[in-house]
């Protein structure tokens, strides 16, 4: 059995090809490119990725309109079934708007678009996505966002911490995110939203390969061959 993934494209996505190429290169599996208006996903998926970009031009709120796209009902159903779901940047915003992850992504502190490599610390290795890292490991992943300031109420933040669901933190202030949070898991630990772009850091020619470990971790966790 080979690895099978889907990358969802919304109007305004601009990192969908990057994501698909990264998954194909690292896993050697099949990647289906799925349009947001489709009502169903391919059968037998191991992994679903919601890429970065500016879905629907970020009107209303970033990710708010994309979260109501027809395909998201299928994504929610697959997540409930235990399929690994990754939302990066705008994909993270979509996951929060769809109710798959807690919190919200607000305008960056300082009101500036941030686009650079940032240092992260790994908050947990207990997930499908981070088994190849070790807790407190320092890694470098690029960011490129204007609305990446993670917000949740104090009770939600405390629960995320207590349940070991903060996956990545910024090693230094980047966008005003509460408790320097850069990525979080759902309760079942199979849905990850993160603002940094691991698909942009998968080989030395890109400046490093710290992001590659995330995709390799998923491949091992689902127990299929490339």
N, C-alpha and C positions, 0 to 999 in steps of 0.2 A: 504494500500500500504506500503510495507516495503522498507527499505533503500537498495540500490544496488550500489556496487562500483566495480571498476576494478583496479588492480595493474599490471603495465606493467613490464615485465622482459626483460632486454637486456642481451646479452652475457657479463658477468662481473658484473652484479648486485649482490650485496651481502646483501641488506637490504630489499629485496622484501618480504621475509617471515615475518620479523619483522613488516613491514608495514601492511601486510594482517592480521596478528594476532591482531595488535592493533585496526584496523578498526572493525574487527569482534567482539572483546571483548567489545569495547565501544558502537558500534551502534547496535549490535545484528543482523545486516543485512547480506546480501549475498555478498561475495567478489569473483569476478572472477579473476583468475590468467591468464593474457594474454601475450602470447609470442610476441616478437618484430616483428617477421616475419609474423604475422597474418595481414590480410588486413582489418579486420573489428572488431569493438567492439560489445559487447552484446547490445541489445536494452534496452532502459529505464534506463540508468545509471544516478545516482545522483552525483557521485563523481569518479574522476580518480586520481590515485596517480602514480607518477614517482619516484621510490625509489633511495636510495643511492647506491654507489658501484663504479665500474671502467669500465663503458661500453666500450667494444672494447679495453680494456686495456689503455684507455685514449690516444690512438694514435691520431696523428694530433693535436687535442685540445680536452680537456675533454668535452664529450658530442657531439662532431662534427659529428661523424659517426652515433651515435644513433639517432640524429635528422633527419637523412635520412632514417631510418628504415621504412618499409611499414606501420606499425601501427601508425606512427606519423601523417600521413595524416588524419586518423580517429580522432586522439586526437585533432588536429587543428580544424576539423569540429565540434566536440563536444564542444570545447571551444567557438567557434563562436555561437553555439546554446545556450550558457549560462550555460553549465554544469560546476560545480566546479572542477578545476584542481589544484593539489598540486604537486610541484616538490621539493624534499628534497635532498640537497647536489648534487650528480651527476644528480639528476632529475632537479635541478635548472639550472645546466649547460646545460642540454639538452633543457630546455625551452628557454634559451637565444639563443642557436644555432638554434633552430627551428623558431625564430622570434616571439615567443609568449610573450617574455618579453624583455625589453631593457637592454643594457649593456652586460658585459662579466665577467667571473670569471677567474682571473689571478693567477699565482703562488703566494703562500703566501709570504708576506714580511719576509725576513729572511730565506726563502727557506726551512722551516721545516714543517713537517706534524704536525698538531695540533689536539690533541685528549684529551678532558677534558670537564667537565661541565663549561659553561660560563654564566655570567649574561647578560640578555637582557632587554631592555626597549621596551614596546609596543608603536609603533608609531601611531596606529590608531585602534579604535574599529569598524570602519565603513567598515566591509567586511564580507563575508560569513564565514571567518576563525577566526575572532577575536571578534565576538560579545559577547563572554563570558569574555573577558578581559576588562580592562579600560585603557584609554590612559595614558601613562607614568608609567604603572604598571611595576614593576621589577620582572622578572621571571628567572628561571634557566633551561637551556636546553643544552644537550651535543652537541659538535661538533666533527667531525672526518674527516679532509680534508687536502689536500695539495695544492689545487687550489681553494681557497675560497675568494680570494681578489677581492671584487666587484669593477668594473671599469665602468664608463660611462663619456661622455664628460660633461662639466659644464652645458650646456644648458639642457641636459637630466636630470641631477641631480636636477637642479632648477625646472624643470617641475614635476619631481616625488615629490619633496617637496611641490610645490604649489598645486598639485592635491591630496595631502594626500595619496600617494601611497607607502610611506616607512612604512612597516608593523612592522619590528623589527630592532633595532639597538643594536650593542654590547655596553654594559655599560662601557667597557674598551677595549683598543686595543687588537685585537686577531690575525688578519691576514693582516692588512694594508688596509682593505676596505675603500673606500672613504666615508667620513662622517659617518663612523662606520656602514654602512648599512649591515644588515644580511638577509633582506628579502624584496621583492617588489611585488607590484600588477601590473596587466595589466590595461589598461584604463577602461575596463568594470568591473573591480574589482572581477572577478570570477576566475582568474588565479593567484596563489601565488607561487613564488619561494623563498626558504629559505635554507641557508646552515646548520643551526642547525637541529637536529633530534628530532622532537616532539614525534615520535613513541617510542623513548627510555626513555621517562619520562612520563609514564602514570599511575604509581602506586607507593606507598611508597617503595615497595620492590626494585624498580629501583632507588631509591634515591629521589623521588618526583613525583608529578603528574601535573606539570605545562603544560606539553605537551598535556595532556588529554583534556584540555579545548578547544584546537583547533578543535579536532574531534567532541566534543560535540557541538561546535558552528556551524559546518557544518551541523550536524544532525538537529539542530533546524532551521537553515536558510533554508534548503530545504523543511521543513514542512512535513516530513514523519515520521512514527513510526518505532521504532526499532523492 
